[in-house]
Amino acid sequence: MDQFYPSSHDILNSQTVGQELEELAGLHQELLGNRGLLNTISGDQGIPGQNYPVNIETKNPWLDEPPGAQPFDPQESISLPAAAGDTVVLTMLVPAGYDGVINEMSCNFTGGGFTQGSGDIIWSLRVDGKPYPNFGIITNEKGTPLQGRKIGRIRVYSGQRVQWLVNHVANLALNGNVICSLTGYFYPSRGN
């Protein structure tokens, strides 16, 4: 059996292993570069003489906004509806062939007399008609009409409908406008 496998002593003393490790370290440095970032390799950007596939993307576009991403920032305003159930304030359709990331949002009331958290006004963020987890019942304003509130990334996908709804539950004395916004970017869909 020993004739088929070299001993560990032979492997560790082999110049070939040392050379291979040195080559691997050089390849690692070449691919990562001095900035410590994974870069896109395309065509002739790899190590000379090596055959790399074109456009290997090494960053996730839902974590880092890719070059060429299309920003979005729709904002809509309506008069606070009478207490009558859910009313759509804003609708955004994700373009076909694109996915996106929402990273800021706002939902605000501009009239007086509203008490945060009272439940008099309830906002709901919905994706394809379903409340988005942790954003289905919002009883406090988020962000301002001038600056959205930064949030963890909400991924949206090609063809989805994203909506802000408002429900004027109680306190009929409230009078003013409801303003909602979504901020983020679209990028070409990768099918995941």
N, C-alpha and C positions, 0 to 999 in steps of 0.2 A: 504494500500500500504506500510506503514511503517513497517509492520510486516515481509516483505520479504527482506528489505534492512536495514543493520545496519546503525546507524547514524555515521557521520564522527567522532564524539567524541569517539564512541566505537572502530572504526578502529584505530584511532591514539593512543589510550591507550592500544591497544592489545599487549601483550607480543609476540604473534605469529608473528606479523609484524616485530617487532624489531629483533627477532631471524632470520626471513627469510632474512631481509636486511643484517644482519651479515653474514649469510651463502652465500648470493650473493656476498658480498664484498670479502669473502674468496675465492670463486670460481674465481672471477675476478682476484685476485692476483695470484692464482695458475696457471691460464691459461696464464697470461701475464708475470709472473715471475718478478724477480728483475730488469731485463734488460729493461723492458718496451717493449718487442718485442712480436709479435704474433708468436708462434712456431707451428710446425707441431705436431699434436697429433696422436699417433699411438698406437694401442693395449693397453699396460699396462702403458702408460705415463700419462694418465689422473688421476683424483682423484680416490684413491682406492675405490672399490665398485661400481663405476659408469661404465656404458657401453657406450664407445665411438666408433664410427665407425673408422676403420683403415684408416690411411693416409688422414686426412682432411688437405688439403693444405691451408694455410691462407695468403700466400704472392702471389702476381701476378708475374709469372716468367718473364714477359716482363718489369717489373719495377725493380726487384732485381734478379740478376743472381742466379739461384738455384744451390745447390750442384749437381755435376754430369753433369752440362751443358758442351757442347762440343764447345770450342772456334773455330772461323774461322778467317783467315787473308789472303785471296788470294790477290795477287798483280800480275799484268801483265804489260808488256811494248811492244809497237809496234812503228815502225817508223811512224812519222807523215805522214798520207796519203796525196796524192795529193787532191786538192780541188775537191771533187767528191761526197759529201753527207756523210751520217752517216757511220761510221766504228766501229765495235765492238772491244773494247779493252779488256774487261773482262766479263766473264759469270760465274755466280755462281748459281747452282741449290740447292734449299732447299730440303734436304732429305725427302723422304716419311715418314710420321709418326712424323715429327719434325716441330716445328715452330722456329722462330729466331728473333733476335734483331740486327740491325746494329746500332752501337753507335759511330763509327769513320769511316771516309772515306778520300781518297785523290784523286786528279786529278791534274796532273802536266805536264809541258812541259819542257824538258831539254835543248833545243836549245836556241840560242840567238835571239834577235830582237823582241821577243813577248812583246806586251804591254798589261798589265792586263786590262780587260774590253773593249778592242777594238772590240771584236766580230770576230777577225781573226780566233780564235779557240773557238768552243762551245762544252762543255761537256754536257751529258745528262744521268741521272740515270733513268733506266727504270725497271719496274716490269711487267712481262708478256707482254712486248712490249709497255706498256703505260708509258709516262713520269710520274715520281713520283712527286706529288705536291711540288712546290718550288725548285725542283732539275731537272726540265726538260730543262732549258736553263741556263747554268752556263758559264759565260765569264771570270771569275777569277779563278786562281788556288786555290784549297782547300787543306790545310795540306801540307805536304812535302813527298817525297818518303820514308823518314825515320820515319815519325810520322804522322799518320792520324789526321784529324781535328775532335775534339769531336763535335757531333751533338745531337739534340734531338733524341730519339729512333725512328727508323723506324722498324715497325713490318713486318715480312715476314712470309709466311705460307707454309705448306707442299706442295711440288710440284711446287712452283713458281720459275720462272727464273728471276734472277736479273742481269742487265747488265749495264756496263758503255759503252757509245758510245762517239765518238768524231767526230766532223765535222770541217774540215779545210775549212773555208768559204772564206777567202781572204789572201792576202800577201803571194804570192807564193815563196817569198825569204826565208820564214821560213823553217828551216831544223833541225831536232832533233827527240827525242823520246817523246812519250806520255806514262805516267805511271799512272795507276789507282789502287786503293785498296779499300777493304771493310773490316771492323773489327767488330766483335761482337761474338755472341754465338747462338747455337741451343739448344733447350730443347724439351723434349717429348711433342707432341701436346696435348692440352687439349680441342681441338675442338671449341675454341672461338677466 
